[in-house]
Structure formats: C-alpha cells, structure tokens
Amino acid sequence: MEHKKISTSEVGRGDPLDDLPALISVPRAAAVLGLTRATAYRYVAAGALPARRFGGRRVYIVTAKLRDLIEHGDEVAA
C-alpha cells in the first residue's frame, strides 16, 4: 500500500501564526501557545515571551519573535 504525504495546507492546519498581525495581545498569544492567560503574563514578566509595552500598561507579543522562539527555542534572545 502506497502512502501519500499530505501537506498541512491540504489538512487545513497551516501555521497558526501566518494570519496574525505583527503584534498580538498576551491573551491571544496564550491561546495560540495553549497557555492560560495568567501563565502567559508570568512568562512576559520573566522575559520568556518577546513582549513590547505601549502606552504604559498595554503589553503586546511580537509575532515574528514568537515564531523564532517556537522554531529555535532557547537559541533566540527575546
């Protein structure tokens, strides 16, 4: 029996970061990563997620750096 390789686009499961804007909210990043909101905010506070602050309290995750972090792990400096 011959097996055909199925691309992720055929399955309908592309990269979840492809359709995201350059900056995303921490809760949205948590959903993409499968984390709780509280855990994601703890990771931001610890510097484990690539975050940028705007307007004092507003915190956003940099999508391109998040992709690098997912792909390369500890090799990437946030």
C-alpha positions, 0 to 999 in steps of 0.5 A: 500500500502506497502512502501519500504525504499530505501537506498541512495546507491540504489538512487545513492546519497551516501555521497558526501564526501566518494570519496574525498581525505583527503584534498580538495581545498576551491573551491571544498569544496564550491561546495560540501557545495553549497557555492560560492567560495568567501563565502567559503574563508570568512568562512576559514578566520573566522575559520568556515571551518577546513582549513590547509595552505601549502606552504604559500598561498595554503589553503586546507579543511580537509575532515574528519573535514568537515564531523564532522562539517556537522554531529555535527555542532557547537559541533566540534572545527575546 
